[in-house]
Amino acid sequence: MQQIAGTTYSAVVGQVLAVERANAGFNQGVFAGQMGISQATWSRIEKGNSGLSIEQLAHAARLLKRSPSEILQLADDVVQDLREKNMKVEESRKKGSNAGLLLLGGAAIAALVLAAKNK
Protein backbone atom coordinates (compact mmCIF):
# COMPACT_ATOMS: atom_id res chain seq x y z
CA MET A 1 0.00 0.00 0.00
CA GLN A 2 1.38 3.38 -0.99
CA GLN A 3 1.62 5.85 1.86
CA ILE A 4 0.52 9.45 1.39
CA ALA A 5 1.88 12.19 3.64
CA GLY A 6 -0.87 13.88 5.56
CA THR A 7 -2.58 14.59 8.82
CA THR A 8 -5.99 15.06 10.36
CA TYR A 9 -8.01 18.24 10.74
CA SER A 10 -7.98 17.86 14.52
CA ALA A 11 -4.16 17.66 14.49
CA VAL A 12 -4.01 20.91 12.50
CA VAL A 13 -6.39 22.66 14.91
CA GLY A 14 -4.38 21.25 17.82
CA GLN A 15 -1.15 22.61 16.41
CA VAL A 16 -2.72 26.01 15.77
CA LEU A 17 -3.75 26.05 19.43
CA ALA A 18 -0.28 24.91 20.52
CA VAL A 19 1.46 27.66 18.54
CA GLU A 20 -0.98 30.31 19.77
CA ARG A 21 -0.61 29.05 23.36
CA ALA A 22 3.18 29.22 23.19
CA ASN A 23 3.07 32.66 21.55
CA ALA A 24 0.82 33.88 24.37
CA GLY A 25 3.42 32.73 26.91
CA PHE A 26 1.47 29.85 28.43
CA ASN A 27 3.07 26.52 29.15
CA GLN A 28 0.86 23.52 28.52
CA GLY A 29 0.15 22.76 32.18
CA VAL A 30 -0.87 26.31 33.10
CA PHE A 31 -3.05 26.60 30.01
CA ALA A 32 -4.74 23.28 30.73
CA GLY A 33 -5.43 24.46 34.27
CA GLN A 34 -7.02 27.64 32.93
CA MET A 35 -9.13 25.42 30.66
CA GLY A 36 -10.22 23.29 33.64
CA ILE A 37 -8.74 20.09 32.22
CA SER A 38 -5.62 18.05 32.89
CA GLN A 39 -2.34 18.69 31.11
CA ALA A 40 -2.55 15.18 29.64
CA THR A 41 -5.97 15.93 28.15
CA TRP A 42 -4.75 19.23 26.68
CA SER A 43 -1.69 17.46 25.27
CA ARG A 44 -3.96 14.98 23.46
CA ILE A 45 -5.97 17.92 22.03
CA GLU A 46 -2.81 19.64 20.77
CA LYS A 47 -1.62 16.40 19.16
CA GLY A 48 -4.98 15.87 17.49
CA ASN A 49 -5.57 12.64 19.39
CA SER A 50 -8.63 14.08 21.09
CA GLY A 51 -11.17 16.55 19.82
CA LEU A 52 -12.43 19.56 21.69
CA SER A 53 -15.93 20.86 22.12
CA ILE A 54 -17.21 24.16 20.77
CA GLU A 55 -17.26 25.41 24.35
CA GLN A 56 -13.62 24.41 24.84
CA LEU A 57 -12.65 26.09 21.58
CA ALA A 58 -14.41 29.29 22.67
CA HIS A 59 -12.72 29.18 26.08
CA ALA A 60 -9.26 28.53 24.59
CA ALA A 61 -9.74 31.32 22.04
CA ARG A 62 -10.72 33.74 24.80
CA LEU A 63 -7.61 32.84 26.82
CA LEU A 64 -5.53 33.39 23.68
CA LYS A 65 -7.25 36.73 22.98
CA ARG A 66 -8.54 35.36 19.68
CA SER A 67 -11.94 34.45 18.36
CA PRO A 68 -12.84 30.84 17.61
CA SER A 69 -13.23 31.86 13.97
CA GLU A 70 -9.63 33.15 13.89
CA ILE A 71 -8.38 29.81 15.22
CA LEU A 72 -10.40 27.87 12.66
CA GLN A 73 -9.45 30.22 9.80
CA LEU A 74 -5.79 29.69 10.55
CA ALA A 75 -6.38 25.93 10.61
CA ASP A 76 -8.21 26.16 7.29
CA ASP A 77 -5.28 28.13 5.81
CA VAL A 78 -2.86 25.40 6.90
CA VAL A 79 -5.15 22.70 5.48
CA GLN A 80 -5.25 24.55 2.16
CA ASP A 81 -1.43 24.81 2.14
CA LEU A 82 -1.14 21.10 2.88
CA ARG A 83 -3.53 20.18 0.09
CA GLU A 84 -1.65 22.45 -2.34
CA LYS A 85 1.43 20.41 -1.43
CA ASN A 86 -0.50 17.24 -2.34
CA MET A 87 -0.80 16.13 1.27
CA LYS A 88 -3.94 14.50 2.51
CA VAL A 89 -5.98 15.91 5.38
CA GLU A 90 -8.42 13.44 6.89
CA GLU A 91 -11.48 14.97 8.49
CA SER A 92 -11.53 12.42 11.27
CA ARG A 93 -9.26 9.94 12.94
CA LYS A 94 -11.58 6.96 12.77
CA LYS A 95 -10.06 3.57 13.33
CA GLY A 96 -8.63 2.28 10.09
CA SER A 97 -9.29 5.48 8.14
CA ASN A 98 -5.63 6.47 8.35
CA ALA A 99 -4.41 3.30 6.67
CA GLY A 100 -1.83 4.32 4.13
CA LEU A 101 -1.56 7.80 5.62
CA LEU A 102 1.94 8.75 6.75
CA LEU A 103 1.01 11.19 9.51
CA LEU A 104 2.96 14.42 9.65
CA GLY A 105 4.50 15.15 13.02
CA GLY A 106 3.52 18.08 15.17
CA ALA A 107 6.71 19.97 14.32
CA ALA A 108 5.96 19.82 10.60
CA ILE A 109 2.42 21.05 11.13
CA ALA A 110 3.63 23.76 13.53
CA ALA A 111 6.01 25.04 10.83
CA LEU A 112 3.09 25.27 8.42
CA VAL A 113 1.02 27.09 11.06
CA LEU A 114 3.77 29.65 11.50
CA ALA A 115 4.11 30.06 7.75
CA ALA A 116 0.35 30.58 7.40
CA LYS A 117 0.39 33.19 10.18
CA ASN A 118 3.13 35.12 8.40
CA LYS A 119 1.29 35.31 5.07
ChimeraX commands (.cxc) that place a marker at each C-alpha (Angstrom):
marker #1 position 0.00,0.00,0.00 radius 0.5
marker #1 position 1.38,3.38,-0.99 radius 0.5
marker #1 position 1.62,5.85,1.86 radius 0.5
marker #1 position 0.52,9.45,1.39 radius 0.5
marker #1 position 1.88,12.19,3.64 radius 0.5
marker #1 position -0.87,13.88,5.56 radius 0.5
marker #1 position -2.58,14.59,8.82 radius 0.5
marker #1 position -5.99,15.06,10.36 radius 0.5
marker #1 position -8.01,18.24,10.74 radius 0.5
marker #1 position -7.98,17.86,14.52 radius 0.5
marker #1 position -4.16,17.66,14.49 radius 0.5
marker #1 position -4.01,20.91,12.50 radius 0.5
marker #1 position -6.39,22.66,14.91 radius 0.5
marker #1 position -4.38,21.25,17.82 radius 0.5
marker #1 position -1.15,22.61,16.41 radius 0.5
marker #1 position -2.72,26.01,15.77 radius 0.5
marker #1 position -3.75,26.05,19.43 radius 0.5
marker #1 position -0.28,24.91,20.52 radius 0.5
marker #1 position 1.46,27.66,18.54 radius 0.5
marker #1 position -0.98,30.31,19.77 radius 0.5
marker #1 position -0.61,29.05,23.36 radius 0.5
marker #1 position 3.18,29.22,23.19 radius 0.5
marker #1 position 3.07,32.66,21.55 radius 0.5
marker #1 position 0.82,33.88,24.37 radius 0.5
marker #1 position 3.42,32.73,26.91 radius 0.5
marker #1 position 1.47,29.85,28.43 radius 0.5
marker #1 position 3.07,26.52,29.15 radius 0.5
marker #1 position 0.86,23.52,28.52 radius 0.5
marker #1 position 0.15,22.76,32.18 radius 0.5
marker #1 position -0.87,26.31,33.10 radius 0.5
marker #1 position -3.05,26.60,30.01 radius 0.5
marker #1 position -4.74,23.28,30.73 radius 0.5
marker #1 position -5.43,24.46,34.27 radius 0.5
marker #1 position -7.02,27.64,32.93 radius 0.5
marker #1 position -9.13,25.42,30.66 radius 0.5
marker #1 position -10.22,23.29,33.64 radius 0.5
marker #1 position -8.74,20.09,32.22 radius 0.5
marker #1 position -5.62,18.05,32.89 radius 0.5
marker #1 position -2.34,18.69,31.11 radius 0.5
marker #1 position -2.55,15.18,29.64 radius 0.5
marker #1 position -5.97,15.93,28.15 radius 0.5
marker #1 position -4.75,19.23,26.68 radius 0.5
marker #1 position -1.69,17.46,25.27 radius 0.5
marker #1 position -3.96,14.98,23.46 radius 0.5
marker #1 position -5.97,17.92,22.03 radius 0.5
marker #1 position -2.81,19.64,20.77 radius 0.5
marker #1 position -1.62,16.40,19.16 radius 0.5
marker #1 position -4.98,15.87,17.49 radius 0.5
marker #1 position -5.57,12.64,19.39 radius 0.5
marker #1 position -8.63,14.08,21.09 radius 0.5
marker #1 position -11.17,16.55,19.82 radius 0.5
marker #1 position -12.43,19.56,21.69 radius 0.5
marker #1 position -15.93,20.86,22.12 radius 0.5
marker #1 position -17.21,24.16,20.77 radius 0.5
marker #1 position -17.26,25.41,24.35 radius 0.5
marker #1 position -13.62,24.41,24.84 radius 0.5
marker #1 position -12.65,26.09,21.58 radius 0.5
marker #1 position -14.41,29.29,22.67 radius 0.5
marker #1 position -12.72,29.18,26.08 radius 0.5
marker #1 position -9.26,28.53,24.59 radius 0.5
marker #1 position -9.74,31.32,22.04 radius 0.5
marker #1 position -10.72,33.74,24.80 radius 0.5
marker #1 position -7.61,32.84,26.82 radius 0.5
marker #1 position -5.53,33.39,23.68 radius 0.5
marker #1 position -7.25,36.73,22.98 radius 0.5
marker #1 position -8.54,35.36,19.68 radius 0.5
marker #1 position -11.94,34.45,18.36 radius 0.5
marker #1 position -12.84,30.84,17.61 radius 0.5
marker #1 position -13.23,31.86,13.97 radius 0.5
marker #1 position -9.63,33.15,13.89 radius 0.5
marker #1 position -8.38,29.81,15.22 radius 0.5
marker #1 position -10.40,27.87,12.66 radius 0.5
marker #1 position -9.45,30.22,9.80 radius 0.5
marker #1 position -5.79,29.69,10.55 radius 0.5
marker #1 position -6.38,25.93,10.61 radius 0.5
marker #1 position -8.21,26.16,7.29 radius 0.5
marker #1 position -5.28,28.13,5.81 radius 0.5
marker #1 position -2.86,25.40,6.90 radius 0.5
marker #1 position -5.15,22.70,5.48 radius 0.5
marker #1 position -5.25,24.55,2.16 radius 0.5
marker #1 position -1.43,24.81,2.14 radius 0.5
marker #1 position -1.14,21.10,2.88 radius 0.5
marker #1 position -3.53,20.18,0.09 radius 0.5
marker #1 position -1.65,22.45,-2.34 radius 0.5
marker #1 position 1.43,20.41,-1.43 radius 0.5
marker #1 position -0.50,17.24,-2.34 radius 0.5
marker #1 position -0.80,16.13,1.27 radius 0.5
marker #1 position -3.94,14.50,2.51 radius 0.5
marker #1 position -5.98,15.91,5.38 radius 0.5
marker #1 position -8.42,13.44,6.89 radius 0.5
marker #1 position -11.48,14.97,8.49 radius 0.5
marker #1 position -11.53,12.42,11.27 radius 0.5
marker #1 position -9.26,9.94,12.94 radius 0.5
marker #1 position -11.58,6.96,12.77 radius 0.5
marker #1 position -10.06,3.57,13.33 radius 0.5
marker #1 position -8.63,2.28,10.09 radius 0.5
marker #1 position -9.29,5.48,8.14 radius 0.5
marker #1 position -5.63,6.47,8.35 radius 0.5
marker #1 position -4.41,3.30,6.67 radius 0.5
marker #1 position -1.83,4.32,4.13 radius 0.5
marker #1 position -1.56,7.80,5.62 radius 0.5
marker #1 position 1.94,8.75,6.75 radius 0.5
marker #1 position 1.01,11.19,9.51 radius 0.5
marker #1 position 2.96,14.42,9.65 radius 0.5
marker #1 position 4.50,15.15,13.02 radius 0.5
marker #1 position 3.52,18.08,15.17 radius 0.5
marker #1 position 6.71,19.97,14.32 radius 0.5
marker #1 position 5.96,19.82,10.60 radius 0.5
marker #1 position 2.42,21.05,11.13 radius 0.5
marker #1 position 3.63,23.76,13.53 radius 0.5
marker #1 position 6.01,25.04,10.83 radius 0.5
marker #1 position 3.09,25.27,8.42 radius 0.5
marker #1 position 1.02,27.09,11.06 radius 0.5
marker #1 position 3.77,29.65,11.50 radius 0.5
marker #1 position 4.11,30.06,7.75 radius 0.5
marker #1 position 0.35,30.58,7.40 radius 0.5
marker #1 position 0.39,33.19,10.18 radius 0.5
marker #1 position 3.13,35.12,8.40 radius 0.5
marker #1 position 1.29,35.31,5.07 radius 0.5
marker link #1:1,2 radius 0.2
marker link #1:2,3 radius 0.2
marker link #1:3,4 radius 0.2
marker link #1:4,5 radius 0.2
marker link #1:5,6 radius 0.2
marker link #1:6,7 radius 0.2
marker link #1:7,8 radius 0.2
marker link #1:8,9 radius 0.2
marker link #1:9,10 radius 0.2
marker link #1:10,11 radius 0.2
marker link #1:11,12 radius 0.2
marker link #1:12,13 radius 0.2
marker link #1:13,14 radius 0.2
marker link #1:14,15 radius 0.2
marker link #1:15,16 radius 0.2
marker link #1:16,17 radius 0.2
marker link #1:17,18 radius 0.2
marker link #1:18,19 radius 0.2
marker link #1:19,20 radius 0.2
marker link #1:20,21 radius 0.2
marker link #1:21,22 radius 0.2
marker link #1:22,23 radius 0.2
marker link #1:23,24 radius 0.2
marker link #1:24,25 radius 0.2
marker link #1:25,26 radius 0.2
marker link #1:26,27 radius 0.2
marker link #1:27,28 radius 0.2
marker link #1:28,29 radius 0.2
marker link #1:29,30 radius 0.2
marker link #1:30,31 radius 0.2
marker link #1:31,32 radius 0.2
marker link #1:32,33 radius 0.2
marker link #1:33,34 radius 0.2
marker link #1:34,35 radius 0.2
marker link #1:35,36 radius 0.2
marker link #1:36,37 radius 0.2
marker link #1:37,38 radius 0.2
marker link #1:38,39 radius 0.2
marker link #1:39,40 radius 0.2
marker link #1:40,41 radius 0.2
marker link #1:41,42 radius 0.2
marker link #1:42,43 radius 0.2
marker link #1:43,44 radius 0.2
marker link #1:44,45 radius 0.2
marker link #1:45,46 radius 0.2
marker link #1:46,47 radius 0.2
marker link #1:47,48 radius 0.2
marker link #1:48,49 radius 0.2
marker link #1:49,50 radius 0.2
marker link #1:50,51 radius 0.2
marker link #1:51,52 radius 0.2
marker link #1:52,53 radius 0.2
marker link #1:53,54 radius 0.2
marker link #1:54,55 radius 0.2
marker link #1:55,56 radius 0.2
marker link #1:56,57 radius 0.2
marker link #1:57,58 radius 0.2
marker link #1:58,59 radius 0.2
marker link #1:59,60 radius 0.2
marker link #1:60,61 radius 0.2
marker link #1:61,62 radius 0.2
marker link #1:62,63 radius 0.2
marker link #1:63,64 radius 0.2
marker link #1:64,65 radius 0.2
marker link #1:65,66 radius 0.2
marker link #1:66,67 radius 0.2
marker link #1:67,68 radius 0.2
marker link #1:68,69 radius 0.2
marker link #1:69,70 radius 0.2
marker link #1:70,71 radius 0.2
marker link #1:71,72 radius 0.2
marker link #1:72,73 radius 0.2
marker link #1:73,74 radius 0.2
marker link #1:74,75 radius 0.2
marker link #1:75,76 radius 0.2
marker link #1:76,77 radius 0.2
marker link #1:77,78 radius 0.2
marker link #1:78,79 radius 0.2
marker link #1:79,80 radius 0.2
marker link #1:80,81 radius 0.2
marker link #1:81,82 radius 0.2
marker link #1:82,83 radius 0.2
marker link #1:83,84 radius 0.2
marker link #1:84,85 radius 0.2
marker link #1:85,86 radius 0.2
marker link #1:86,87 radius 0.2
marker link #1:87,88 radius 0.2
marker link #1:88,89 radius 0.2
marker link #1:89,90 radius 0.2
marker link #1:90,91 radius 0.2
marker link #1:91,92 radius 0.2
marker link #1:92,93 radius 0.2
marker link #1:93,94 radius 0.2
marker link #1:94,95 radius 0.2
marker link #1:95,96 radius 0.2
marker link #1:96,97 radius 0.2
marker link #1:97,98 radius 0.2
marker link #1:98,99 radius 0.2
marker link #1:99,100 radius 0.2
marker link #1:100,101 radius 0.2
marker link #1:101,102 radius 0.2
marker link #1:102,103 radius 0.2
marker link #1:103,104 radius 0.2
marker link #1:104,105 radius 0.2
marker link #1:105,106 radius 0.2
marker link #1:106,107 radius 0.2
marker link #1:107,108 radius 0.2
marker link #1:108,109 radius 0.2
marker link #1:109,110 radius 0.2
marker link #1:110,111 radius 0.2
marker link #1:111,112 radius 0.2
marker link #1:112,113 radius 0.2
marker link #1:113,114 radius 0.2
marker link #1:114,115 radius 0.2
marker link #1:115,116 radius 0.2
marker link #1:116,117 radius 0.2
marker link #1:117,118 radius 0.2
marker link #1:118,119 radius 0.2
view
